[in-house]
Amino acid sequence: MAVWDDLVGQSRVEEQLAAAARDADALVTAHAAGEPAPEASKMTHAWLFTGPPGSGRATAARAFAAALQCVSPDRALGGAPGCGFCDGCHTTLVGTHADVEIVRTDLLSIGVKETRDLVRRAQLSPAGGRWQVIVLEDADRLTEGAGNVLLKAVEEPAPRTVWLLCAPSLEDVLPTIRSRCRHLTLSTPPVEAVADVLVRRDGIEPELAQAAARATQGHIDRARRLATDERARARRSVVLKLPLRVDDIGGCLKAAQELVDAAAEDAKQAAEEIDVKETEELKAALGAAQGGRMPRGTAGAMKELEERQKRRRTRTQRDSLDLALTDLTGFYRDVLALQLRSRTALANTDVRDALERIARDTTPERTLRRIEAVLACRKALDRNVAPLLAVEAMTMALRG
């Protein structure tokens, strides 16, 4: 299985990355043999992967990182790097390669301190691999100060270091950084391709796989979760009933509260196990006896961990809310398709009765205003507006 097999519906991007990996392999081979580097090369030191959620930005970056570290003997016989089986490919894909740093954050932002640590690592020569690769999956979460720190490293890269940055769009990255990267745009995979992956690789029943892929409109990770997690399907069902519950002010406020409470409960469940494990590990590292008191001078470290866990719960709650709002946007998009008699396939066929009812009782103009209200709520959450206030404002705007 080649490293590119996990890329779904991205043939153009795959071709570009495969060509760059071949040129990167030629550069390293020529350097090892003391020969001059090839003049024309599709390889460069910094890449920026952009595309909508679910398009596979991080998957593409990881696959490219694996191809850069490929040590398959077939390369000497004309084989392309990225076999997927050699030690370089395997350890990169599972996240244990010594020369591949994969950075993702479960917090709201990536700060200056973390970025400086990455820049210091980027200056090192590869320990055993062919390249030093830094995969930054959440480049859009860099603070302005962190972005400026990263800029210096991208401007003056080490000879065998490659930066792979991932972000939803070009506008999410500082102009000075994106101008120094080679840009690749990924598109949303076709629903049929996502369903095929779920059936072939996850063993999901074809009918369920097709329904999940259609409901998430090609978002691979969400489709997999929807197809395998009963709780995720139950939460989506509750969200899709919201448009029928906002007929009066009381219903609006109650629906908003339930939506926020559900997101908070999701964050709590996701954090409980991780928080306890992290706390126990830190206590052990600081020398606390089993069930005993903490040594003196360790209160600051414990407080820092608690603050980080709090920020992580905040992001998890907002991610859960954003997922619900995405489903709500898809609902009204289907309503608009029915009102305009569009041939576009509906995403939420399981609630077609509700779609037809709202489409019949309102106008396309009203539906557009409702979609705008949902998008405005997502923007408000991005700007750190209190979740309950933002959702209440949205549900009031959704009133019939």
DOPA-113018 format. One record per residue (C-alpha): residue number from 1; x, y, z. Coordinates in nm, 3 decimals, always signed. Example, Ala and Ser with C-alpha at 12.3 -4.5 7.8 and 13.67 -1.06 7.14 Angstrom:
REM residues 2
<site num="1" u="+1.230" v="-0.450" w="+0.780"/>
<site num="2" u="+1.367" v="-0.106" w="+0.714"/>
***
This chain:
REM residues 400
<site num="1" u="+0.000" v="+0.000" w="+0.000"/>
<site num="2" u="+0.156" v="+0.330" w="-0.111"/>
<site num="3" u="+0.150" v="+0.625" w="+0.128"/>
<site num="4" u="-0.086" v="+0.807" w="-0.108"/>
<site num="5" u="-0.366" v="+0.553" w="-0.067"/>
<site num="6" u="-0.522" v="+0.746" w="+0.222"/>
<site num="7" u="-0.567" v="+1.054" w="+0.001"/>
<site num="8" u="-0.924" v="+1.045" w="-0.125"/>
<site num="9" u="-1.022" v="+1.230" w="-0.444"/>
<site num="10" u="-0.697" v="+1.431" w="-0.463"/>
<site num="11" u="-0.528" v="+1.291" w="-0.775"/>
<site num="12" u="-0.381" v="+1.626" w="-0.886"/>
<site num="13" u="-0.225" v="+1.693" w="-0.547"/>
<site num="14" u="-0.097" v="+1.335" w="-0.532"/>
<site num="15" u="+0.079" v="+1.376" w="-0.867"/>
<site num="16" u="+0.250" v="+1.698" w="-0.755"/>
<site num="17" u="+0.366" v="+1.552" w="-0.426"/>
<site num="18" u="+0.489" v="+1.230" w="-0.588"/>
<site num="19" u="+0.694" v="+1.432" w="-0.838"/>
<site num="20" u="+0.842" v="+1.645" w="-0.558"/>
<site num="21" u="+0.926" v="+1.330" w="-0.358"/>
<site num="22" u="+1.114" v="+1.185" w="-0.656"/>
<site num="23" u="+1.314" v="+1.506" w="-0.693"/>
<site num="24" u="+1.380" v="+1.516" w="-0.316"/>
<site num="25" u="+1.510" v="+1.159" w="-0.334"/>
<site num="26" u="+1.739" v="+1.255" w="-0.622"/>
<site num="27" u="+1.873" v="+1.553" w="-0.425"/>
<site num="28" u="+1.963" v="+1.340" w="-0.122"/>
<site num="29" u="+2.112" v="+1.063" w="-0.337"/>
<site num="30" u="+2.329" v="+1.311" w="-0.528"/>
<site num="31" u="+2.443" v="+1.474" w="-0.202"/>
<site num="32" u="+2.541" v="+1.135" w="-0.053"/>
<site num="33" u="+2.740" v="+1.049" w="-0.364"/>
<site num="34" u="+2.914" v="+1.386" w="-0.369"/>
<site num="35" u="+2.757" v="+1.473" w="-0.703"/>
<site num="36" u="+2.605" v="+1.811" w="-0.801"/>
<site num="37" u="+2.234" v="+1.849" w="-0.732"/>
<site num="38" u="+1.995" v="+1.829" w="-1.029"/>
<site num="39" u="+1.929" v="+2.174" w="-1.177"/>
<site num="40" u="+1.553" v="+2.149" w="-1.218"/>
<site num="41" u="+1.364" v="+2.029" w="-0.910"/>
<site num="42" u="+1.003" v="+2.031" w="-0.796"/>
<site num="43" u="+1.120" v="+2.005" w="-0.435"/>
<site num="44" u="+1.123" v="+2.305" w="-0.204"/>
<site num="45" u="+1.175" v="+2.366" w="+0.169"/>
<site num="46" u="+0.825" v="+2.488" w="+0.267"/>
<site num="47" u="+0.477" v="+2.374" w="+0.164"/>
<site num="48" u="+0.132" v="+2.503" w="+0.252"/>
<site num="49" u="-0.166" v="+2.266" w="+0.227"/>
<site num="50" u="-0.507" v="+2.434" w="+0.224"/>
<site num="51" u="-0.858" v="+2.305" w="+0.176"/>
<site num="52" u="-1.197" v="+2.279" w="+0.346"/>
<site num="53" u="-1.239" v="+2.069" w="+0.662"/>
<site num="54" u="-1.233" v="+1.699" w="+0.579"/>
<site num="55" u="-1.040" v="+1.738" w="+0.255"/>
<site num="56" u="-0.736" v="+1.562" w="+0.401"/>
<site num="57" u="-0.480" v="+1.841" w="+0.450"/>
<site num="58" u="-0.299" v="+1.666" w="+0.736"/>
<site num="59" u="-0.325" v="+1.330" w="+0.559"/>
<site num="60" u="-0.154" v="+1.476" w="+0.250"/>
<site num="61" u="+0.121" v="+1.634" w="+0.461"/>
<site num="62" u="+0.188" v="+1.308" w="+0.646"/>
<site num="63" u="+0.193" v="+1.107" w="+0.324"/>
<site num="64" u="+0.444" v="+1.351" w="+0.174"/>
<site num="65" u="+0.657" v="+1.333" w="+0.491"/>
<site num="66" u="+0.659" v="+0.953" w="+0.462"/>
<site num="67" u="+0.759" v="+0.967" w="+0.095"/>
<site num="68" u="+1.048" v="+1.200" w="+0.183"/>
<site num="69" u="+1.174" v="+0.946" w="+0.438"/>
<site num="70" u="+1.121" v="+0.639" w="+0.216"/>
<site num="71" u="+1.420" v="+0.400" w="+0.213"/>
<site num="72" u="+1.272" v="+0.128" w="-0.005"/>
<site num="73" u="+1.539" v="-0.051" w="-0.214"/>
<site num="74" u="+1.301" v="-0.033" w="-0.510"/>
<site num="75" u="+1.399" v="+0.334" w="-0.553"/>
<site num="76" u="+1.733" v="+0.225" w="-0.698"/>
<site num="77" u="+1.542" v="+0.026" w="-0.962"/>
<site num="78" u="+1.327" v="+0.320" w="-1.064"/>
<site num="79" u="+1.052" v="+0.278" w="-0.806"/>
<site num="80" u="+0.881" v="+0.589" w="-0.670"/>
<site num="81" u="+0.939" v="+0.694" w="-0.307"/>
<site num="82" u="+0.647" v="+0.633" w="-0.074"/>
<site num="83" u="+0.614" v="+0.254" w="-0.080"/>
<site num="84" u="+0.429" v="+0.250" w="+0.252"/>
<site num="85" u="+0.609" v="-0.063" w="+0.378"/>
<site num="86" u="+0.970" v="+0.035" w="+0.451"/>
<site num="87" u="+1.089" v="+0.150" w="+0.793"/>
<site num="88" u="+1.096" v="+0.518" w="+0.687"/>
<site num="89" u="+0.738" v="+0.516" w="+0.557"/>
<site num="90" u="+0.594" v="+0.306" w="+0.839"/>
<site num="91" u="+0.747" v="+0.498" w="+1.130"/>
<site num="92" u="+0.645" v="+0.830" w="+0.974"/>
<site num="93" u="+0.284" v="+0.725" w="+0.927"/>
<site num="94" u="+0.253" v="+0.593" w="+1.284"/>
<site num="95" u="+0.427" v="+0.900" w="+1.427"/>
<site num="96" u="+0.749" v="+0.748" w="+1.565"/>
<site num="97" u="+1.010" v="+0.860" w="+1.309"/>
<site num="98" u="+1.297" v="+1.043" w="+1.482"/>
<site num="99" u="+1.321" v="+1.306" w="+1.209"/>
<site num="100" u="+0.951" v="+1.381" w="+1.163"/>
<site num="101" u="+0.779" v="+1.613" w="+1.412"/>
<site num="102" u="+0.400" v="+1.619" w="+1.380"/>
<site num="103" u="+0.250" v="+1.916" w="+1.561"/>
<site num="104" u="-0.120" v="+1.946" w="+1.637"/>
<site num="105" u="-0.282" v="+2.138" w="+1.918"/>
<site num="106" u="-0.587" v="+2.070" w="+2.132"/>
<site num="107" u="-0.574" v="+2.431" w="+2.256"/>
<site num="108" u="-0.713" v="+2.748" w="+2.103"/>
<site num="109" u="-0.376" v="+2.870" w="+1.973"/>
<site num="110" u="-0.007" v="+2.790" w="+1.926"/>
<site num="111" u="+0.215" v="+3.033" w="+2.112"/>
<site num="112" u="+0.564" v="+3.176" w="+2.077"/>
<site num="113" u="+0.729" v="+2.930" w="+2.316"/>
<site num="114" u="+0.611" v="+2.620" w="+2.130"/>
<site num="115" u="+0.707" v="+2.773" w="+1.795"/>
<site num="116" u="+1.058" v="+2.859" w="+1.914"/>
<site num="117" u="+1.105" v="+2.496" w="+2.017"/>
<site num="118" u="+1.006" v="+2.390" w="+1.665"/>
<site num="119" u="+1.244" v="+2.640" w="+1.506"/>
<site num="120" u="+1.533" v="+2.511" w="+1.718"/>
<site num="121" u="+1.455" v="+2.156" w="+1.610"/>
<site num="122" u="+1.434" v="+2.262" w="+1.245"/>
<site num="123" u="+1.796" v="+2.379" w="+1.257"/>
<site num="124" u="+1.920" v="+2.026" w="+1.334"/>
<site num="125" u="+2.046" v="+1.787" w="+1.070"/>
<site num="126" u="+1.849" v="+1.463" w="+1.024"/>
<site num="127" u="+1.943" v="+1.210" w="+1.293"/>
<site num="128" u="+1.900" v="+0.907" w="+1.071"/>
<site num="129" u="+1.644" v="+0.988" w="+0.806"/>
<site num="130" u="+1.682" v="+1.165" w="+0.476"/>
<site num="131" u="+1.512" v="+1.492" w="+0.577"/>
<site num="132" u="+1.418" v="+1.680" w="+0.892"/>
<site num="133" u="+1.040" v="+1.727" w="+0.848"/>
<site num="134" u="+0.812" v="+1.950" w="+1.057"/>
<site num="135" u="+0.438" v="+1.894" w="+0.999"/>
<site num="136" u="+0.232" v="+2.178" w="+1.149"/>
<site num="137" u="-0.129" v="+2.060" w="+1.120"/>
<site num="138" u="-0.283" v="+2.373" w="+1.276"/>
<site num="139" u="-0.086" v="+2.657" w="+1.118"/>
<site num="140" u="-0.401" v="+2.870" w="+1.130"/>
<site num="141" u="-0.382" v="+2.865" w="+1.511"/>
<site num="142" u="-0.043" v="+3.037" w="+1.529"/>
<site num="143" u="-0.060" v="+3.363" w="+1.720"/>
<site num="144" u="+0.081" v="+3.669" w="+1.545"/>
<site num="145" u="+0.398" v="+3.649" w="+1.755"/>
<site num="146" u="+0.437" v="+3.277" w="+1.681"/>
<site num="147" u="+0.391" v="+3.346" w="+1.310"/>
<site num="148" u="+0.672" v="+3.599" w="+1.316"/>
<site num="149" u="+0.899" v="+3.347" w="+1.489"/>
<site num="150" u="+0.816" v="+3.087" w="+1.224"/>
<site num="151" u="+0.883" v="+3.337" w="+0.945"/>
<site num="152" u="+1.254" v="+3.354" w="+1.030"/>
<site num="153" u="+1.285" v="+2.975" w="+1.000"/>
<site num="154" u="+1.099" v="+2.965" w="+0.669"/>
<site num="155" u="+1.308" v="+3.253" w="+0.529"/>
<site num="156" u="+1.642" v="+3.093" w="+0.625"/>
<site num="157" u="+1.584" v="+2.716" w="+0.625"/>
<site num="158" u="+1.843" v="+2.453" w="+0.712"/>
<site num="159" u="+1.964" v="+2.260" w="+0.403"/>
<site num="160" u="+1.775" v="+1.935" w="+0.478"/>
<site num="161" u="+1.469" v="+2.071" w="+0.662"/>
<site num="162" u="+1.117" v="+2.074" w="+0.518"/>
<site num="163" u="+0.819" v="+2.262" w="+0.666"/>
<site num="164" u="+0.471" v="+2.126" w="+0.589"/>
<site num="165" u="+0.200" v="+2.370" w="+0.703"/>
<site num="166" u="-0.175" v="+2.297" w="+0.700"/>
<site num="167" u="-0.453" v="+2.557" w="+0.716"/>
<site num="168" u="-0.813" v="+2.592" w="+0.591"/>
<site num="169" u="-0.727" v="+2.879" w="+0.355"/>
<site num="170" u="-0.448" v="+3.113" w="+0.249"/>
<site num="171" u="-0.604" v="+3.395" w="+0.452"/>
<site num="172" u="-0.547" v="+3.193" w="+0.773"/>
<site num="173" u="-0.169" v="+3.224" w="+0.735"/>
<site num="174" u="+0.046" v="+3.538" w="+0.751"/>
<site num="175" u="+0.110" v="+3.677" w="+0.399"/>
<site num="176" u="+0.484" v="+3.679" w="+0.464"/>
<site num="177" u="+0.478" v="+3.306" w="+0.541"/>
<site num="178" u="+0.250" v="+3.195" w="+0.261"/>
<site num="179" u="+0.455" v="+3.388" w="+0.005"/>
<site num="180" u="+0.753" v="+3.167" w="+0.093"/>
<site num="181" u="+0.566" v="+2.836" w="+0.064"/>
<site num="182" u="+0.460" v="+2.625" w="-0.230"/>
<site num="183" u="+0.082" v="+2.617" w="-0.214"/>
<site num="184" u="-0.135" v="+2.310" w="-0.273"/>
<site num="185" u="-0.515" v="+2.331" w="-0.260"/>
<site num="186" u="-0.719" v="+2.022" w="-0.173"/>
<site num="187" u="-1.086" v="+1.989" w="-0.259"/>
<site num="188" u="-1.374" v="+1.820" w="-0.081"/>
<site num="189" u="-1.374" v="+1.451" w="-0.183"/>
<site num="190" u="-1.678" v="+1.314" w="-0.370"/>
<site num="191" u="-1.938" v="+1.146" w="-0.150"/>
<site num="192" u="-1.901" v="+0.819" w="-0.343"/>
<site num="193" u="-1.523" v="+0.813" w="-0.285"/>
<site num="194" u="-1.566" v="+0.867" w="+0.090"/>
<site num="195" u="-1.829" v="+0.593" w="+0.112"/>
<site num="196" u="-1.598" v="+0.356" w="-0.075"/>
<site num="197" u="-1.316" v="+0.424" w="+0.173"/>
<site num="198" u="-1.545" v="+0.357" w="+0.470"/>
<site num="199" u="-1.653" v="+0.025" w="+0.322"/>
<site num="200" u="-1.309" v="-0.085" w="+0.201"/>
<site num="201" u="-1.090" v="+0.020" w="+0.494"/>
<site num="202" u="-1.326" v="+0.037" w="+0.792"/>
<site num="203" u="-1.554" v="-0.254" w="+0.711"/>
<site num="204" u="-1.870" v="-0.041" w="+0.739"/>
<site num="205" u="-2.191" v="-0.159" w="+0.578"/>
<site num="206" u="-2.236" v="+0.004" w="+0.233"/>
<site num="207" u="-2.576" v="+0.158" w="+0.315"/>
<site num="208" u="-2.452" v="+0.312" w="+0.642"/>
<site num="209" u="-2.131" v="+0.430" w="+0.476"/>
<site num="210" u="-2.324" v="+0.600" w="+0.196"/>
<site num="211" u="-2.559" v="+0.770" w="+0.445"/>
<site num="212" u="-2.268" v="+0.896" w="+0.660"/>
<site num="213" u="-2.072" v="+1.023" w="+0.361"/>
<site num="214" u="-2.378" v="+1.201" w="+0.223"/>
<site num="215" u="-2.470" v="+1.355" w="+0.560"/>
<site num="216" u="-2.119" v="+1.498" w="+0.608"/>
<site num="217" u="-2.084" v="+1.603" w="+0.244"/>
<site num="218" u="-1.747" v="+1.436" w="+0.190"/>
<site num="219" u="-1.581" v="+1.511" w="+0.527"/>
<site num="220" u="-1.384" v="+1.188" w="+0.577"/>
<site num="221" u="-1.322" v="+1.199" w="+0.954"/>
<site num="222" u="-1.676" v="+1.312" w="+1.038"/>
<site num="223" u="-1.822" v="+1.046" w="+0.809"/>
<site num="224" u="-1.617" v="+0.776" w="+0.980"/>
<site num="225" u="-1.723" v="+0.898" w="+1.324"/>
<site num="226" u="-2.088" v="+0.921" w="+1.223"/>
<site num="227" u="-2.079" v="+0.569" w="+1.083"/>
<site num="228" u="-1.907" v="+0.414" w="+1.387"/>
<site num="229" u="-2.035" v="+0.617" w="+1.685"/>
<site num="230" u="-2.397" v="+0.581" w="+1.792"/>
<site num="231" u="-2.368" v="+0.887" w="+2.020"/>
<site num="232" u="-2.257" v="+1.101" w="+1.725"/>
<site num="233" u="-2.564" v="+0.995" w="+1.528"/>
<site num="234" u="-2.789" v="+1.072" w="+1.826"/>
<site num="235" u="-2.639" v="+1.421" w="+1.868"/>
<site num="236" u="-2.682" v="+1.496" w="+1.499"/>
<site num="237" u="-3.045" v="+1.385" w="+1.518"/>
<site num="238" u="-3.108" v="+1.631" w="+1.803"/>
<site num="239" u="-2.944" v="+1.917" w="+1.610"/>
<site num="240" u="-3.155" v="+1.852" w="+1.301"/>
<site num="241" u="-3.473" v="+1.881" w="+1.509"/>
<site num="242" u="-3.379" v="+2.231" w="+1.625"/>
<site num="243" u="-3.535" v="+2.416" w="+1.325"/>
<site num="244" u="-3.874" v="+2.277" w="+1.429"/>
<site num="245" u="-3.837" v="+2.397" w="+1.789"/>
<site num="246" u="-3.777" v="+2.770" w="+1.743"/>
<site num="247" u="-4.134" v="+2.888" w="+1.689"/>
<site num="248" u="-4.141" v="+3.106" w="+2.003"/>
<site num="249" u="-3.896" v="+3.282" w="+2.233"/>
<site num="250" u="-3.915" v="+3.012" w="+2.499"/>
<site num="251" u="-3.837" v="+2.742" w="+2.247"/>
<site num="252" u="-3.543" v="+2.943" w="+2.111"/>
<site num="253" u="-3.385" v="+2.992" w="+2.453"/>
<site num="254" u="-3.442" v="+2.630" w="+2.555"/>
<site num="255" u="-3.293" v="+2.496" w="+2.231"/>
<site num="256" u="-2.989" v="+2.721" w="+2.269"/>
<site num="257" u="-2.929" v="+2.608" w="+2.627"/>
<site num="258" u="-2.957" v="+2.241" w="+2.531"/>
<site num="259" u="-2.716" v="+2.285" w="+2.241"/>
<site num="260" u="-2.454" v="+2.453" w="+2.462"/>
<site num="261" u="-2.503" v="+2.199" w="+2.742"/>
<site num="262" u="-2.456" v="+1.910" w="+2.499"/>
<site num="263" u="-2.130" v="+2.063" w="+2.372"/>
<site num="264" u="-2.009" v="+2.114" w="+2.729"/>
<site num="265" u="-2.091" v="+1.752" w="+2.814"/>
<site num="266" u="-1.897" v="+1.635" w="+2.507"/>
<site num="267" u="-1.597" v="+1.839" w="+2.619"/>
<site num="268" u="-1.623" v="+1.701" w="+2.972"/>
<site num="269" u="-1.637" v="+1.340" w="+2.855"/>
<site num="270" u="-1.345" v="+1.389" w="+2.617"/>
<site num="271" u="-1.133" v="+1.558" w="+2.883"/>
<site num="272" u="-1.196" v="+1.342" w="+3.190"/>
<site num="273" u="-0.979" v="+1.046" w="+3.100"/>
<site num="274" u="-0.698" v="+1.256" w="+2.948"/>
<site num="275" u="-0.694" v="+1.507" w="+3.236"/>
<site num="276" u="-0.667" v="+1.239" w="+3.506"/>
<site num="277" u="-0.385" v="+1.061" w="+3.320"/>
<site num="278" u="-0.191" v="+1.385" w="+3.264"/>
<site num="279" u="-0.231" v="+1.491" w="+3.627"/>
<site num="280" u="-0.112" v="+1.156" w="+3.764"/>
<site num="281" u="+0.187" v="+1.150" w="+3.528"/>
<site num="282" u="+0.291" v="+1.502" w="+3.628"/>
<site num="283" u="+0.257" v="+1.421" w="+3.998"/>
<site num="284" u="+0.475" v="+1.115" w="+3.955"/>
<site num="285" u="+0.733" v="+1.315" w="+3.760"/>
<site num="286" u="+0.743" v="+1.580" w="+4.035"/>
<site num="287" u="+0.806" v="+1.319" w="+4.303"/>
<site num="288" u="+0.468" v="+1.306" w="+4.478"/>
<site num="289" u="+0.411" v="+0.994" w="+4.685"/>
<site num="290" u="+0.115" v="+0.775" w="+4.598"/>
<site num="291" u="-0.184" v="+0.958" w="+4.748"/>
<site num="292" u="+0.051" v="+1.191" w="+4.939"/>
<site num="293" u="+0.121" v="+1.561" w="+4.934"/>
<site num="294" u="+0.302" v="+1.738" w="+4.653"/>
<site num="295" u="+0.665" v="+1.847" w="+4.718"/>
<site num="296" u="+0.730" v="+2.214" w="+4.776"/>
<site num="297" u="+0.778" v="+2.434" w="+4.470"/>
<site num="298" u="+0.558" v="+2.224" w="+4.241"/>
<site num="299" u="+0.237" v="+2.426" w="+4.271"/>
<site num="300" u="+0.330" v="+2.637" w="+3.967"/>
<site num="301" u="+0.367" v="+2.331" w="+3.742"/>
<site num="302" u="+0.034" v="+2.192" w="+3.857"/>
<site num="303" u="-0.137" v="+2.527" w="+3.800"/>
<site num="304" u="+0.008" v="+2.551" w="+3.449"/>
<site num="305" u="-0.127" v="+2.203" w="+3.369"/>
<site num="306" u="-0.472" v="+2.295" w="+3.500"/>
<site num="307" u="-0.477" v="+2.609" w="+3.285"/>
<site num="308" u="-0.380" v="+2.409" w="+2.976"/>
<site num="309" u="-0.650" v="+2.153" w="+3.046"/>
<site num="310" u="-0.904" v="+2.432" w="+3.088"/>
<site num="311" u="-0.808" v="+2.583" w="+2.753"/>
<site num="312" u="-0.835" v="+2.241" w="+2.592"/>
<site num="313" u="-1.186" v="+2.190" w="+2.730"/>
<site num="314" u="-1.282" v="+2.531" w="+2.591"/>
<site num="315" u="-1.161" v="+2.438" w="+2.246"/>
<site num="316" u="-1.330" v="+2.097" w="+2.260"/>
<site num="317" u="-1.660" v="+2.260" w="+2.353"/>
<site num="318" u="-1.633" v="+2.510" w="+2.070"/>
<site num="319" u="-1.536" v="+2.239" w="+1.822"/>
<site num="320" u="-1.843" v="+2.041" w="+1.928"/>
<site num="321" u="-2.063" v="+2.348" w="+1.886"/>
<site num="322" u="-1.909" v="+2.423" w="+1.548"/>
<site num="323" u="-1.986" v="+2.069" w="+1.435"/>
<site num="324" u="-2.351" v="+2.115" w="+1.537"/>
<site num="325" u="-2.366" v="+2.447" w="+1.350"/>
<site num="326" u="-2.219" v="+2.282" w="+1.041"/>
<site num="327" u="-2.499" v="+2.023" w="+1.050"/>
<site num="328" u="-2.751" v="+2.305" w="+1.091"/>
<site num="329" u="-2.608" v="+2.488" w="+0.790"/>
<site num="330" u="-2.643" v="+2.170" w="+0.588"/>
<site num="331" u="-3.008" v="+2.141" w="+0.692"/>
<site num="332" u="-3.095" v="+2.489" w="+0.565"/>
<site num="333" u="-2.887" v="+2.433" w="+0.253"/>
<site num="334" u="-3.114" v="+2.135" w="+0.176"/>
<site num="335" u="-3.421" v="+2.352" w="+0.244"/>
<site num="336" u="-3.293" v="+2.608" w="-0.005"/>
<site num="337" u="-3.227" v="+2.335" w="-0.263"/>
<site num="338" u="-3.589" v="+2.221" w="-0.233"/>
<site num="339" u="-3.723" v="+2.575" w="-0.257"/>
<site num="340" u="-3.521" v="+2.648" w="-0.570"/>
<site num="341" u="-3.597" v="+2.304" w="-0.719"/>
<site num="342" u="-3.225" v="+2.241" w="-0.751"/>
<site num="343" u="-3.093" v="+1.909" w="-0.877"/>
<site num="344" u="-2.830" v="+1.911" w="-0.602"/>
<site num="345" u="-2.840" v="+1.592" w="-0.397"/>
<site num="346" u="-2.978" v="+1.641" w="-0.046"/>
<site num="347" u="-2.745" v="+1.568" w="+0.245"/>
<site num="348" u="-3.012" v="+1.507" w="+0.509"/>
<site num="349" u="-3.252" v="+1.268" w="+0.339"/>
<site num="350" u="-3.329" v="+1.104" w="+0.675"/>
<site num="351" u="-3.523" v="+1.420" w="+0.779"/>
<site num="352" u="-3.680" v="+1.493" w="+0.443"/>
<site num="353" u="-4.025" v="+1.549" w="+0.596"/>
<site num="354" u="-3.889" v="+1.834" w="+0.812"/>
<site num="355" u="-3.702" v="+1.979" w="+0.513"/>
<site num="356" u="-4.013" v="+1.981" w="+0.298"/>
<site num="357" u="-4.225" v="+2.131" w="+0.575"/>
<site num="358" u="-3.992" v="+2.427" w="+0.628"/>
<site num="359" u="-3.934" v="+2.469" w="+0.254"/>
<site num="360" u="-4.309" v="+2.489" w="+0.203"/>
<site num="361" u="-4.375" v="+2.732" w="+0.489"/>
<site num="362" u="-4.096" v="+2.985" w="+0.416"/>
<site num="363" u="-3.926" v="+3.161" w="+0.126"/>
<site num="364" u="-3.575" v="+3.125" w="-0.020"/>
<site num="365" u="-3.492" v="+3.475" w="+0.108"/>
<site num="366" u="-3.584" v="+3.372" w="+0.462"/>
<site num="367" u="-3.376" v="+3.054" w="+0.431"/>
<site num="368" u="-3.073" v="+3.256" w="+0.320"/>
<site num="369" u="-3.112" v="+3.482" w="+0.622"/>
<site num="370" u="-3.121" v="+3.176" w="+0.846"/>
<site num="371" u="-2.802" v="+3.041" w="+0.691"/>
<site num="372" u="-2.642" v="+3.381" w="+0.749"/>
<site num="373" u="-2.752" v="+3.366" w="+1.115"/>
<site num="374" u="-2.578" v="+3.029" w="+1.160"/>
<site num="375" u="-2.261" v="+3.159" w="+0.993"/>
<site num="376" u="-2.272" v="+3.470" w="+1.213"/>
<site num="377" u="-2.287" v="+3.245" w="+1.519"/>
<site num="378" u="-1.977" v="+3.055" w="+1.404"/>
<site num="379" u="-1.791" v="+3.384" w="+1.356"/>
<site num="380" u="-1.899" v="+3.504" w="+1.701"/>
<site num="381" u="-1.762" v="+3.186" w="+1.858"/>
<site num="382" u="-1.432" v="+3.239" w="+1.674"/>
<site num="383" u="-1.416" v="+3.585" w="+1.835"/>
<site num="384" u="-1.458" v="+3.435" w="+2.184"/>
<site num="385" u="-1.817" v="+3.551" w="+2.237"/>
<site num="386" u="-1.977" v="+3.358" w="+2.524"/>
<site num="387" u="-2.121" v="+3.040" w="+2.363"/>
<site num="388" u="-2.469" v="+3.072" w="+2.518"/>
<site num="389" u="-2.508" v="+3.435" w="+2.406"/>
<site num="390" u="-2.395" v="+3.353" w="+2.052"/>
<site num="391" u="-2.627" v="+3.052" w="+2.021"/>
<site num="392" u="-2.924" v="+3.236" w="+2.173"/>
<site num="393" u="-2.880" v="+3.518" w="+1.919"/>
<site num="394" u="-2.877" v="+3.257" w="+1.642"/>
<site num="395" u="-3.187" v="+3.068" w="+1.757"/>
<site num="396" u="-3.378" v="+3.396" w="+1.789"/>
<site num="397" u="-3.281" v="+3.481" w="+1.430"/>
<site num="398" u="-3.404" v="+3.137" w="+1.318"/>
<site num="399" u="-3.757" v="+3.199" w="+1.448"/>
<site num="400" u="-4.031" v="+3.159" w="+1.194"/>
***
